[in-house]
Amino acid sequence: MTTQDTSGSPTTTDRALALQALHRAPEILRVVNVWDAISAKTIADLPGTRAIATAGHSIAASLGYPDGGMPLEVALAGAKTVVDAVDLPVTADLDDGYDEPGETIRRAIGLGIVGANVEDRLRPAAEAVARVRAIVAAAEAEGVAFQLNARTDAIARGGERPLDESIEDAIARGRAFLDEGAALVFVPGAVKREVVERLVAGLGENRLSVIGLPGALPAAEYQALGVARISYGPLTQRVALAALRDLGAELYADGVIPEGLPALN
């Protein structure tokens, strides 16, 4: 069980309930993904920030690991760095939940993490559902309204099968995840309007989570379609690194650091 925070900061229970309310609100929740303490503080300082989401790919890249190849201990430590940096609810990218997804989430809750993306990697449907069930049971045992953003790779890893088949698979898996207690269903690859419309029709309004990619719809349009949440994954880090690369090139060309830079937190 979580303990009471005597420092005046929100407790884990408080943060979980706040994230739950954001997921259930009619307004789409926009989360700008971060990967360390300073990126988390920078985003947290923006007036529109209501919650913080980590990007597992970005944390892994910053520590020299390939996407999906970061050990559990490293992933949890990276997410805890973000939790400790802000007072907002933090939802973490925890890959596929690792070997024992229920235990992974129990440990995550102990660190103050109140939500997670956990991907099915197109495991057999029954196995994927069982892993969601284990996560929800672990959170219930901790007494926390943990917000599982259950990811299905039915479209992203659909390969050569027809898109219609992948969409139906995403809906079937997503419904099963929701029935087990997942808060949302995250479907990477749901970019086009017609695909999102079918997913919302199959899963229900305020149940679908998407990723904002180049060429995707604006967040306001996703909101109008009934999408609950939009995140941006590792793209935020790529933009930051592109800016660093461009600055480096300018400095090598006898440039100067621009004036008016914001103070670091």
C-alpha positions in Angstrom: 0.0 0.0 0.0 1.1 3.6 -0.6 2.0 5.7 2.4 0.9 9.2 3.2 3.3 11.9 2.0 4.1 14.3 4.8 6.0 16.8 2.6 3.0 18.4 1.2 3.4 16.8 -2.2 0.6 14.8 -3.8 0.6 11.1 -2.7 0.7 8.3 -5.2 -3.0 7.8 -4.6 -3.7 11.5 -5.3 -1.7 11.4 -8.5 -3.4 8.2 -9.8 -6.8 9.7 -9.2 -5.7 12.9 -11.0 -4.5 10.9 -14.0 -7.7 8.9 -14.0 -9.8 12.1 -14.1 -7.7 13.4 -17.0 -8.3 10.2 -18.9 -12.0 10.4 -18.3 -12.5 14.1 -19.1 -14.0 15.0 -22.5 -10.9 17.0 -23.4 -8.2 15.0 -24.9 -5.1 14.5 -22.6 -2.0 15.7 -24.4 1.2 14.3 -22.9 4.6 15.5 -24.2 7.0 12.7 -23.6 10.2 13.2 -21.6 13.3 11.1 -20.7 15.1 12.6 -17.7 14.7 15.1 -14.9 15.5 18.3 -16.9 13.2 17.4 -19.8 10.5 16.6 -17.3 10.9 19.9 -15.4 10.9 21.8 -18.7 7.6 20.3 -19.8 6.1 20.5 -16.3 6.7 24.2 -16.3 4.4 24.7 -19.3 0.9 26.0 -18.4 -0.8 23.4 -20.4 0.9 20.4 -18.8 -1.4 18.2 -16.7 0.6 15.0 -16.6 4.0 13.7 -17.6 4.7 10.7 -19.8 8.1 9.1 -20.2 9.3 7.7 -23.6 11.0 4.4 -23.0 12.8 4.6 -26.4 14.2 8.0 -25.4 15.4 6.9 -21.9 17.0 3.8 -23.5 18.7 6.0 -26.2 20.0 8.4 -23.6 21.6 5.5 -21.7 23.0 3.6 -24.7 20.3 0.9 -25.0 18.3 0.0 -28.1 14.5 0.5 -28.0 13.0 -2.5 -26.2 16.5 -3.6 -24.9 16.6 -1.6 -21.6 16.7 -3.9 -18.5 13.8 -3.5 -16.0 16.0 -2.1 -13.3 17.2 0.7 -15.7 13.7 1.4 -16.9 12.3 1.8 -13.4 15.3 3.9 -12.3 14.8 6.2 -15.4 11.1 6.6 -14.6 11.8 7.3 -11.0 14.1 10.1 -12.0 11.2 11.8 -13.7 8.8 11.1 -10.8 11.2 12.7 -8.4 11.5 15.8 -10.6 7.8 16.8 -10.7 4.7 16.9 -8.7 2.4 15.9 -11.6 1.1 12.4 -12.3 3.7 10.4 -14.2 2.8 7.6 -16.6 5.8 5.5 -17.8 6.6 3.5 -20.9 7.4 0.0 -19.5 7.9 -1.9 -22.8 6.0 -5.2 -22.6 5.9 -5.3 -18.8 9.0 -7.6 -18.7 8.9 -11.2 -17.4 6.3 -10.6 -14.6 4.1 -7.7 -15.6 2.2 -7.7 -12.3 5.4 -7.5 -10.3 6.7 -4.8 -12.6 3.7 -2.6 -12.0 3.8 -3.3 -8.2 7.4 -2.0 -8.2 6.5 0.9 -10.4 3.7 2.0 -8.0 6.1 1.8 -5.1 8.2 4.4 -7.0 5.3 6.8 -7.4 4.5 5.9 -11.0 0.7 6.0 -11.5 0.2 4.8 -15.1 2.0 2.9 -17.8 2.1 1.9 -21.4 2.5 -1.8 -21.7 2.6 -3.4 -25.2 1.3 -6.8 -26.3 3.9 -7.2 -29.1 1.2 -9.3 -30.8 1.5 -12.1 -28.4 -1.3 -14.6 -28.7 -4.5 -12.8 -27.5 -5.1 -15.0 -24.5 -1.6 -14.5 -23.2 -1.8 -10.7 -23.8 -5.1 -10.6 -21.9 -3.6 -12.6 -19.0 -0.8 -10.1 -18.7 -3.2 -7.2 -18.5 -5.2 -9.1 -15.9 -2.0 -9.5 -13.8 -1.2 -5.8 -14.0 -4.7 -4.8 -13.0 -4.7 -7.2 -10.1 -1.3 -6.0 -8.9 -2.6 -2.4 -8.9 -5.8 -3.3 -7.1 -3.7 -5.1 -4.4 -1.7 -1.8 -3.9 -5.0 0.1 -3.6 -4.0 2.5 -6.4 -6.2 3.6 -9.4 -3.3 2.7 -11.7 -3.9 3.9 -15.3 -2.9 1.1 -17.7 -2.6 2.4 -21.3 -2.7 -1.1 -22.7 -1.0 -1.0 -26.1 -1.8 -3.4 -28.9 0.5 -3.7 -31.9 -2.2 -5.1 -34.0 -1.7 -2.4 -36.6 1.9 -1.4 -36.0 3.1 -5.1 -36.3 0.3 -6.2 -38.7 2.8 -6.9 -41.5 1.3 -7.9 -44.8 -2.2 -8.7 -43.5 -5.0 -6.5 -44.7 -5.6 -3.3 -42.7 -9.2 -4.2 -42.1 -8.0 -7.4 -40.4 -5.5 -5.5 -38.2 -8.2 -3.0 -37.2 -10.6 -5.7 -36.2 -7.8 -7.5 -34.2 -7.0 -4.2 -32.5 -10.6 -3.7 -31.5 -10.9 -7.3 -30.3 -7.8 -7.1 -28.2 -8.6 -3.6 -26.9 -12.1 -4.7 -25.8 -10.6 -7.6 -23.9 -8.0 -5.3 -22.3 -10.8 -2.9 -21.2 -12.9 -5.7 -19.8 -9.9 -6.7 -17.6 -9.7 -3.2 -16.3 -7.3 -1.3 -18.5 -8.0 2.5 -18.5 -7.2 3.0 -22.2 -6.2 1.2 -25.3 -3.1 2.5 -27.1 -3.0 1.7 -30.8 0.2 2.9 -32.6 -0.4 3.3 -36.3 -3.9 4.8 -35.9 -3.2 7.9 -37.9 -5.8 8.3 -40.6 -9.2 9.6 -39.8 -11.1 6.6 -41.1 -9.0 4.2 -39.0 -9.5 6.3 -35.8 -13.2 6.4 -36.4 -13.5 2.7 -36.7 -11.4 2.2 -33.5 -13.5 4.6 -31.5 -16.7 3.0 -32.8 -15.3 -0.4 -31.7 -13.8 0.6 -28.3 -16.0 3.5 -27.3 -15.4 7.2 -26.8 -12.6 8.3 -24.5 -11.0 4.8 -24.6 -8.5 5.2 -27.4 -5.0 6.5 -27.1 -2.9 7.5 -30.1 0.6 8.8 -30.9 1.1 12.0 -32.8 3.3 11.3 -35.8 4.3 13.5 -38.8 1.2 13.6 -40.9 -1.2 12.7 -38.1 -4.3 14.8 -37.3 -4.1 17.7 -34.9 -5.0 16.9 -31.3 -8.2 18.9 -31.5 -9.4 16.7 -34.4 -8.6 13.5 -32.5 -10.6 15.0 -29.6 -13.6 15.6 -31.9 -13.4 11.9 -32.9 -13.6 10.7 -29.3 -9.9 10.0 -28.6 -8.9 10.2 -25.0 -5.2 10.7 -25.1 -2.4 11.7 -27.5 1.4 11.3 -26.8 4.4 11.8 -29.0 6.9 9.1 -28.0 10.5 9.5 -28.9 9.8 12.2 -31.4 10.2 14.9 -28.7 13.8 13.7 -28.1 14.5 13.6 -31.8 13.4 17.2 -32.2 15.6 18.2 -29.2 18.6 16.4 -30.6 18.1 17.9 -34.1 18.2 21.4 -32.4 21.4 20.4 -30.6 22.9 19.1 -33.9 22.0 22.3 -35.7 23.5 24.4 -32.9 26.6 22.4 -32.9 27.0 22.9 -36.7 26.5 26.6 -36.3 29.2 26.8 -33.5 31.7 24.9 -35.6 31.0 27.5 -38.3 32.0 30.3 -35.9 28.5 31.0 -34.7 27.6 32.1 -31.2 25.2 31.0 -28.6 21.9 32.8 -29.2 20.8 35.4 -26.6 17.6 35.2 -24.5 17.9 31.5 -23.6 15.6 30.4 -20.7 17.2 29.6 -17.4 17.7 25.9 -16.6 15.6 24.4 -13.8 
